[in-house]
Amino acid sequence: MTEARFDETIHAPVRLRICGLLRPVDHLDFAVLRDTLQVSDATLSKHLKTLSAAGYVSSSKAASAGRGDSRQITWLRLTRTGRSAFAAHVQALQEIAGAAG
């Protein structure tokens, strides 16, 4: 079982949602994440930079087979450290809410 630990880095609403969206998947396209969160590129980039600096999110670029141009897709993933921190943060929120057994 995960030990509860409130995480100020993750707790910011957009960052909490980023982690929540990345947790169940291996990776997610920057544009899909941006559109799902309904934020600007700049806003998403700012939050991803914070999560990346904490070691919680990593990114990679790859060409898209479906594109006719040379632009690359930025793929984002929650790191192992990020997954652990997110799980601990969720546990802490559950304890705060009185939901932990």
N, CA, C and O atoms as a GROMACS GRO file, in nm:
protein
  404
    1MET      N    1   0.084  -0.118   0.000
    1MET     CA    2   0.000   0.000   0.000
    1MET      C    3   0.088   0.124   0.000
    1MET      O    4   0.194   0.127   0.062
    2THR      N    5   0.044   0.225  -0.069
    2THR     CA    6   0.116   0.350  -0.080
    2THR      C    7   0.107   0.430   0.050
    2THR      O    8   0.000   0.439   0.110
    3GLU      N    9   0.219   0.487   0.091
    3GLU     CA   10   0.218   0.574   0.208
    3GLU      C   11   0.173   0.713   0.164
    3GLU      O   12   0.226   0.769   0.068
    4ALA      N   13   0.075   0.767   0.234
    4ALA     CA   14   0.019   0.898   0.199
    4ALA      C   15   0.124   1.007   0.214
    4ALA      O   16   0.198   1.012   0.312
    5ARG      N   17   0.130   1.095   0.113
    5ARG     CA   18   0.220   1.210   0.120
    5ARG      C   19   0.163   1.321   0.033
    5ARG      O   20   0.158   1.309  -0.090
    6PHE      N   21   0.121   1.429   0.098
    6PHE     CA   22   0.067   1.544   0.025
    6PHE      C   23   0.182   1.607  -0.054
    6PHE      O   24   0.290   1.629   0.001
    7ASP      N   25   0.158   1.637  -0.180
    7ASP     CA   26   0.263   1.689  -0.268
    7ASP      C   27   0.219   1.822  -0.327
    7ASP      O   28   0.129   1.828  -0.410
    8GLU      N   29   0.284   1.929  -0.284
    8GLU     CA   30   0.250   2.064  -0.331
    8GLU      C   31   0.270   2.079  -0.482
    8GLU      O   32   0.196   2.152  -0.547
    9THR      N   33   0.368   2.010  -0.537
    9THR     CA   34   0.394   2.019  -0.680
    9THR      C   35   0.278   1.961  -0.759
    9THR      O   36   0.233   2.021  -0.857
   10ILE      N   37   0.228   1.848  -0.718
   10ILE     CA   38   0.118   1.782  -0.788
   10ILE      C   39  -0.015   1.850  -0.759
   10ILE      O   40  -0.104   1.851  -0.845
   11HIS      N   41  -0.031   1.908  -0.640
   11HIS     CA   42  -0.163   1.955  -0.596
   11HIS      C   43  -0.224   2.068  -0.679
   11HIS      O   44  -0.346   2.082  -0.682
   12ALA      N   45  -0.143   2.149  -0.744
   12ALA     CA   46  -0.198   2.256  -0.828
   12ALA      C   47  -0.298   2.194  -0.925
   12ALA      O   48  -0.268   2.091  -0.985
   13PRO      N   49  -0.417   2.253  -0.942
   13PRO     CA   50  -0.525   2.189  -1.018
   13PRO      C   51  -0.486   2.136  -1.157
   13PRO      O   52  -0.520   2.023  -1.190
   14VAL      N   53  -0.416   2.215  -1.236
   14VAL     CA   54  -0.380   2.167  -1.371
   14VAL      C   55  -0.282   2.052  -1.361
   14VAL      O   56  -0.293   1.955  -1.436
   15ARG      N   57  -0.185   2.062  -1.270
   15ARG     CA   58  -0.087   1.954  -1.256
   15ARG      C   59  -0.150   1.827  -1.202
   15ARG      O   60  -0.112   1.717  -1.241
   16LEU      N   61  -0.244   1.841  -1.112
   16LEU     CA   62  -0.317   1.725  -1.061
   16LEU      C   63  -0.391   1.655  -1.174
   16LEU      O   64  -0.390   1.532  -1.184
   17ARG      N   65  -0.455   1.733  -1.260
   17ARG     CA   66  -0.527   1.676  -1.373
   17ARG      C   67  -0.432   1.613  -1.475
   17ARG      O   68  -0.463   1.509  -1.532
   18ILE      N   69  -0.316   1.676  -1.497
   18ILE     CA   70  -0.216   1.618  -1.589
   18ILE      C   71  -0.176   1.479  -1.538
   18ILE      O   72  -0.178   1.382  -1.614
   19CYS      N   73  -0.141   1.471  -1.412
   19CYS     CA   74  -0.101   1.341  -1.354
   19CYS      C   75  -0.214   1.240  -1.362
   19CYS      O   76  -0.192   1.123  -1.392
   20GLY      N   77  -0.336   1.285  -1.335
   20GLY     CA   78  -0.451   1.196  -1.342
   20GLY      C   79  -0.475   1.143  -1.482
   20GLY      O   80  -0.514   1.027  -1.499
   21LEU      N   81  -0.451   1.226  -1.583
   21LEU     CA   82  -0.470   1.183  -1.722
   21LEU      C   83  -0.356   1.093  -1.769
   21LEU      O   84  -0.378   1.003  -1.849
   22LEU      N   85  -0.236   1.116  -1.720
   22LEU     CA   86  -0.122   1.034  -1.762
   22LEU      C   87  -0.113   0.901  -1.687
   22LEU      O   88  -0.055   0.806  -1.739
   23ARG      N   89  -0.168   0.894  -1.567
   23ARG     CA   90  -0.155   0.773  -1.486
   23ARG      C   91  -0.203   0.646  -1.555
   23ARG      O   92  -0.131   0.546  -1.552
   24PRO      N   93  -0.322   0.644  -1.618
   24PRO     CA   94  -0.369   0.517  -1.673
   24PRO      C   95  -0.312   0.479  -1.810
   24PRO      O   96  -0.344   0.373  -1.864
   25VAL      N   97  -0.227   0.565  -1.868
   25VAL     CA   98  -0.176   0.538  -2.003
   25VAL      C   99  -0.024   0.531  -2.001
   25VAL      O  100   0.042   0.578  -1.909
   26ASP      N  101   0.032   0.470  -2.106
   26ASP     CA  102   0.177   0.465  -2.119
   26ASP      C  103   0.231   0.603  -2.156
   26ASP      O  104   0.332   0.647  -2.100
   27HIS      N  105   0.165   0.670  -2.249
   27HIS     CA  106   0.206   0.804  -2.291
   27HIS      C  107   0.087   0.874  -2.357
   27HIS      O  108  -0.011   0.810  -2.395
   28LEU      N  109   0.097   1.005  -2.370
   28LEU     CA  110  -0.011   1.084  -2.428
   28LEU      C  111   0.050   1.197  -2.509
   28LEU      O  112   0.152   1.254  -2.470
   29ASP      N  113  -0.012   1.228  -2.620
   29ASP     CA  114   0.030   1.336  -2.709
   29ASP      C  115   0.004   1.471  -2.642
   29ASP      O  116  -0.102   1.492  -2.582
   30PHE      N  117   0.100   1.563  -2.654
   30PHE     CA  118   0.087   1.697  -2.596
   30PHE      C  119  -0.045   1.762  -2.639
   30PHE      O  120  -0.116   1.818  -2.555
   31ALA      N  121  -0.078   1.754  -2.768
   31ALA     CA  122  -0.199   1.820  -2.819
   31ALA      C  123  -0.326   1.759  -2.758
   31ALA      O  124  -0.421   1.832  -2.728
   32VAL      N  125  -0.328   1.629  -2.740
   32VAL     CA  126  -0.444   1.563  -2.679
   32VAL      C  127  -0.458   1.608  -2.534
   32VAL      O  128  -0.568   1.636  -2.488
   33LEU      N  129  -0.347   1.613  -2.463
   33LEU     CA  130  -0.349   1.658  -2.324
   33LEU      C  131  -0.396   1.803  -2.316
   33LEU      O  132  -0.480   1.837  -2.232
   34ARG      N  133  -0.343   1.889  -2.402
   34ARG     CA  134  -0.382   2.030  -2.405
   34ARG      C  135  -0.530   2.046  -2.432
   34ARG      O  136  -0.599   2.122  -2.363
   35ASP      N  137  -0.580   1.975  -2.531
   35ASP     CA  138  -0.722   1.986  -2.567
   35ASP      C  139  -0.812   1.930  -2.458
   35ASP      O  140  -0.919   1.986  -2.432
   36THR      N  141  -0.773   1.822  -2.396
   36THR     CA  142  -0.852   1.761  -2.290
   36THR      C  143  -0.861   1.856  -2.170
   36THR      O  144  -0.967   1.869  -2.108
   37LEU      N  145  -0.750   1.920  -2.137
   37LEU     CA  146  -0.746   2.013  -2.024
   37LEU      C  147  -0.804   2.150  -2.059
   37LEU      O  148  -0.834   2.229  -1.970
   38GLN      N  149  -0.818   2.177  -2.188
   38GLN     CA  150  -0.868   2.306  -2.237
   38GLN      C  151  -0.781   2.421  -2.186
   38GLN      O  152  -0.831   2.519  -2.131
   39VAL      N  153  -0.650   2.406  -2.206
   39VAL     CA  154  -0.555   2.511  -2.170
   39VAL      C  155  -0.472   2.545  -2.293
   39VAL      O  156  -0.473   2.472  -2.392
   40SER      N  157  -0.400   2.656  -2.287
   40SER     CA  158  -0.313   2.696  -2.398
   40SER      C  159  -0.185   2.614  -2.398
   40SER      O  160  -0.151   2.550  -2.298
   41ASP      N  161  -0.115   2.618  -2.510
   41ASP     CA  162   0.016   2.552  -2.518
   41ASP      C  163   0.108   2.605  -2.409
   41ASP      O  164   0.177   2.527  -2.342
   42ALA      N  165   0.110   2.738  -2.391
   42ALA     CA  166   0.199   2.798  -2.293
   42ALA      C  167   0.166   2.753  -2.151
   42ALA      O  168   0.256   2.723  -2.072
   43THR      N  169   0.038   2.747  -2.118
   43THR     CA  170  -0.003   2.702  -1.984
   43THR      C  171   0.038   2.558  -1.960
   43THR      O  172   0.094   2.526  -1.856
   44LEU      N  173   0.010   2.472  -2.058
   44LEU     CA  174   0.047   2.332  -2.042
   44LEU      C  175   0.198   2.317  -2.032
   44LEU      O  176   0.247   2.242  -1.948
   45SER      N  177   0.271   2.388  -2.115
   45SER     CA  178   0.418   2.380  -2.112
   45SER      C  179   0.473   2.421  -1.977
   45SER      O  180   0.565   2.357  -1.925
   46LYS      N  181   0.418   2.526  -1.919
   46LYS     CA  182   0.462   2.576  -1.788
   46LYS      C  183   0.443   2.468  -1.681
   46LYS      O  184   0.534   2.442  -1.601
   47HIS      N  185   0.327   2.405  -1.680
   47HIS     CA  186   0.300   2.302  -1.579
   47HIS      C  187   0.384   2.177  -1.604
   47HIS      O  188   0.430   2.114  -1.509
   48LEU      N  189   0.404   2.141  -1.730
   48LEU     CA  190   0.487   2.026  -1.761
   48LEU      C  191   0.632   2.050  -1.720
   48LEU      O  192   0.701   1.958  -1.675
   49LYS      N  193   0.678   2.173  -1.735
   49LYS     CA  194   0.815   2.207  -1.695
   49LYS      C  195   0.832   2.186  -1.544
   49LYS      O  196   0.933   2.133  -1.500
   50THR      N  197   0.733   2.227  -1.466
   50THR     CA  198   0.737   2.208  -1.321
   50THR      C  199   0.738   2.060  -1.286
   50THR      O  200   0.817   2.016  -1.202
   51LEU      N  201   0.650   1.982  -1.350
   51LEU     CA  202   0.644   1.838  -1.323
   51LEU      C  203   0.772   1.768  -1.369
   51LEU      O  204   0.819   1.674  -1.304
   52SER      N  205   0.827   1.812  -1.480
   52SER     CA  206   0.950   1.754  -1.531
   52SER      C  207   1.067   1.784  -1.438
   52SER      O  208   1.151   1.698  -1.414
   53ALA      N  209   1.074   1.907  -1.387
   53ALA     CA  210   1.182   1.946  -1.296
   53ALA      C  211   1.178   1.862  -1.167
   53ALA      O  212   1.282   1.836  -1.106
   54ALA      N  213   1.058   1.820  -1.128
   54ALA     CA  214   1.043   1.736  -1.009
   54ALA      C  215   1.071   1.589  -1.040
   54ALA      O  216   1.075   1.506  -0.950
   55GLY      N  217   1.091   1.557  -1.168
   55GLY     CA  218   1.116   1.419  -1.209
   55GLY      C  219   0.989   1.337  -1.224
   55GLY      O  220   0.995   1.214  -1.229
   56TYR      N  221   0.874   1.403  -1.233
   56TYR     CA  222   0.746   1.334  -1.238
   56TYR      C  223   0.697   1.304  -1.380
   56TYR      O  224   0.622   1.209  -1.401
   57VAL      N  225   0.740   1.384  -1.476
   57VAL     CA  226   0.695   1.367  -1.615
   57VAL      C  227   0.816   1.371  -1.707
   57VAL      O  228   0.909   1.448  -1.685
   58SER      N  229   0.815   1.287  -1.808
   58SER     CA  230   0.920   1.292  -1.910
   58SER      C  231   0.853   1.310  -2.045
   58SER      O  232   0.734   1.281  -2.063
   59SER      N  233   0.930   1.360  -2.140
   59SER     CA  234   0.875   1.381  -2.275
   59SER      C  235   0.973   1.329  -2.378
   59SER      O  236   1.093   1.320  -2.355
   60SER      N  237   0.918   1.296  -2.494
   60SER     CA  238   1.000   1.255  -2.607
   60SER      C  239   0.929   1.300  -2.733
   60SER      O  240   0.807   1.319  -2.734
   61LYS      N  241   1.005   1.318  -2.838
   61LYS     CA  242   0.948   1.359  -2.965
   61LYS      C  243   0.964   1.246  -3.066
   61LYS      O  244   1.065   1.176  -3.067
   62ALA      N  245   0.862   1.231  -3.149
   62ALA     CA  246   0.867   1.126  -3.252
   62ALA      C  247   0.788   1.172  -3.372
   62ALA      O  248   0.690   1.245  -3.360
   63ALA      N  249   0.831   1.127  -3.487
   63ALA     CA  250   0.758   1.158  -3.610
   63ALA      C  251   0.625   1.084  -3.607
   63ALA      O  252   0.613   0.976  -3.549
   64SER      N  253   0.527   1.143  -3.670
   64SER     CA  254   0.395   1.080  -3.677
   64SER      C  255   0.378   1.016  -3.814
   64SER      O  256   0.398   1.080  -3.917
   65ALA      N  257   0.341   0.890  -3.813
   65ALA     CA  258   0.321   0.818  -3.940
   65ALA      C  259   0.206   0.878  -4.019
   65ALA      O  260   0.204   0.870  -4.141
   66GLY      N  261   0.112   0.939  -3.951
   66GLY     CA  262  -0.006   0.994  -4.017
   66GLY      C  263   0.012   1.134  -4.071
   66GLY      O  264  -0.078   1.186  -4.136
   67ARG      N  265   0.125   1.197  -4.045
   67ARG     CA  266   0.148   1.335  -4.090
   67ARG      C  267   0.224   1.336  -4.221
   67ARG      O  268   0.310   1.252  -4.245
   68GLY      N  269   0.191   1.432  -4.303
   68GLY     CA  270   0.262   1.447  -4.430
   68GLY      C  271   0.381   1.540  -4.419
   68GLY      O  272   0.464   1.545  -4.509
   69ASP      N  273   0.390   1.614  -4.308
   69ASP     CA  274   0.502   1.707  -4.291
   69ASP      C  275   0.605   1.649  -4.194
   69ASP      O  276   0.591   1.536  -4.147
   70SER      N  277   0.708   1.727  -4.165
   70SER     CA  278   0.816   1.676  -4.081
   70SER      C  279   0.798   1.709  -3.933
   70SER      O  280   0.886   1.678  -3.852
   71ARG      N  281   0.686   1.772  -3.896
   71ARG     CA  282   0.666   1.805  -3.756
   71ARG      C  283   0.658   1.677  -3.672
   71ARG      O  284   0.609   1.574  -3.716
   72GLN      N  285   0.706   1.689  -3.550
   72GLN     CA  286   0.706   1.575  -3.460
   72GLN      C  287   0.602   1.593  -3.351
   72GLN      O  288   0.563   1.705  -3.318
   73ILE      N  289   0.558   1.482  -3.297
   73ILE     CA  290   0.462   1.483  -3.186
   73ILE      C  291   0.542   1.474  -3.056
   73ILE      O  292   0.637   1.396  -3.046
   74THR      N  293   0.501   1.553  -2.958
   74THR     CA  294   0.562   1.544  -2.826
   74THR      C  295   0.477   1.448  -2.743
   74THR      O  296   0.359   1.472  -2.719
   75TRP      N  297   0.541   1.340  -2.700
   75TRP     CA  298   0.475   1.240  -2.617
   75TRP      C  299   0.514   1.262  -2.473
   75TRP      O  300   0.631   1.287  -2.442
   76LEU      N  301   0.418   1.254  -2.384
   76LEU     CA  302   0.440   1.276  -2.242
   76LEU      C  303   0.406   1.151  -2.165
   76LEU      O  304   0.313   1.078  -2.199
   77ARG      N  305   0.483   1.126  -2.060
   77ARG     CA  306   0.454   1.010  -1.975
   77ARG      C  307   0.486   1.044  -1.831
   77ARG      O  308   0.574   1.125  -1.801
   78LEU      N  309   0.413   0.979  -1.744
   78LEU     CA  310   0.439   0.990  -1.600
   78LEU      C  311   0.554   0.894  -1.569
   78LEU      O  312   0.546   0.776  -1.603
   79THR      N  313   0.659   0.943  -1.506
   79THR     CA  314   0.773   0.858  -1.472
   79THR      C  315   0.736   0.766  -1.355
   79THR      O  316   0.630   0.782  -1.294
   80ARG      N  317   0.821   0.672  -1.326
   80ARG     CA  318   0.798   0.584  -1.210
   80ARG      C  319   0.790   0.669  -1.083
   80ARG      O  320   0.704   0.646  -0.998
   81THR      N  321   0.878   0.767  -1.070
   81THR     CA  322   0.875   0.859  -0.955
   81THR      C  323   0.744   0.936  -0.953
   81THR      O  324   0.684   0.954  -0.847
   82GLY      N  325   0.700   0.981  -1.070
   82GLY     CA  326   0.574   1.054  -1.079
   82GLY      C  327   0.455   0.969  -1.042
   82GLY      O  328   0.363   1.016  -0.974
   83ARG      N  329   0.455   0.845  -1.085
   83ARG     CA  330   0.346   0.753  -1.052
   83ARG      C  331   0.339   0.731  -0.901
   83ARG      O  332   0.230   0.730  -0.842
   84SER      N  333   0.455   0.712  -0.838
   84SER     CA  334   0.459   0.692  -0.693
   84SER      C  335   0.412   0.817  -0.619
   84SER      O  336   0.335   0.809  -0.524
   85ALA      N  337   0.460   0.934  -0.663
   85ALA     CA  338   0.422   1.059  -0.598
   85ALA      C  339   0.273   1.086  -0.614
   85ALA      O  340   0.208   1.131  -0.521
   86PHE      N  341   0.219   1.057  -0.733
   86PHE     CA  342   0.077   1.078  -0.756
   86PHE      C  343  -0.007   0.985  -0.668
   86PHE      O  344  -0.106   1.027  -0.609
   87ALA      N  345   0.033   0.859  -0.661
   87ALA     CA  346  -0.040   0.763  -0.578
   87ALA      C  347  -0.037   0.806  -0.431
   87ALA      O  348  -0.138   0.796  -0.362
   88ALA      N  349   0.079   0.852  -0.384
   88ALA     CA  350   0.091   0.897  -0.246
   88ALA      C  351   0.006   1.022  -0.221
   88ALA      O  352  -0.055   1.037  -0.115
   89HIS      N  353   0.001   1.110  -0.321
   89HIS     CA  354  -0.079   1.232  -0.308
   89HIS      C  355  -0.228   1.199  -0.304
   89HIS      O  356  -0.302   1.254  -0.222
   90VAL      N  357  -0.272   1.111  -0.391
   90VAL     CA  358  -0.412   1.068  -0.391
   90VAL      C  359  -0.448   1.004  -0.258
   90VAL      O  360  -0.556   1.029  -0.203
   91GLN      N  361  -0.358   0.922  -0.205
   91GLN     CA  362  -0.381   0.860  -0.074
   91GLN      C  363  -0.395   0.967   0.034
   91GLN      O  364  -0.482   0.956   0.121
   92ALA      N  365  -0.310   1.069   0.029
   92ALA     CA  366  -0.318   1.178   0.127
   92ALA      C  367  -0.451   1.251   0.115
   92ALA      O  368  -0.512   1.285   0.216
   93LEU      N  369  -0.496   1.275  -0.007
   93LEU     CA  370  -0.625   1.343  -0.027
   93LEU      C  371  -0.740   1.258   0.026
   93LEU      O  372  -0.834   1.310   0.085
   94GLN      N  373  -0.732   1.127   0.006
   94GLN     CA  374  -0.835   1.037   0.058
   94GLN      C  375  -0.837   1.041   0.210
   94GLN      O  376  -0.944   1.040   0.271
   95GLU      N  377  -0.720   1.045   0.272
   95GLU     CA  378  -0.715   1.054   0.417
   95GLU      C  379  -0.773   1.187   0.467
   95GLU      O  380  -0.846   1.190   0.566
   96ILE      N  381  -0.739   1.296   0.397
   96ILE     CA  382  -0.792   1.427   0.433
   96ILE      C  383  -0.945   1.426   0.424
   96ILE      O  384  -1.014   1.484   0.508
   97ALA      N  385  -0.996   1.360   0.320
   97ALA     CA  386  -1.140   1.355   0.298
   97ALA      C  387  -1.209   1.251   0.387
   97ALA      O  388  -1.332   1.240   0.388
   98GLY      N  389  -1.130   1.175   0.461
   98GLY     CA  390  -1.187   1.073   0.549
   98GLY      C  391  -1.229   0.948   0.476
   98GLY      O  392  -1.309   0.871   0.528
   99ALA      N  393  -1.175   0.927   0.356
   99ALA     CA  394  -1.214   0.813   0.276
   99ALA      C  395  -1.125   0.691   0.296
   99ALA      O  396  -1.159   0.581   0.251
  100ALA      N  397  -1.013   0.709   0.362
  100ALA     CA  398  -0.921   0.595   0.381
  100ALA      C  399  -0.970   0.506   0.493
  100ALA      O  400  -1.020   0.553   0.596
  101GLY      N  401  -0.956   0.378   0.472
  101GLY     CA  402  -1.004   0.283   0.571
  101GLY      C  403  -0.898   0.245   0.662
  101GLY      O  404  -0.921   0.165   0.753
   0.00000   0.00000   0.00000
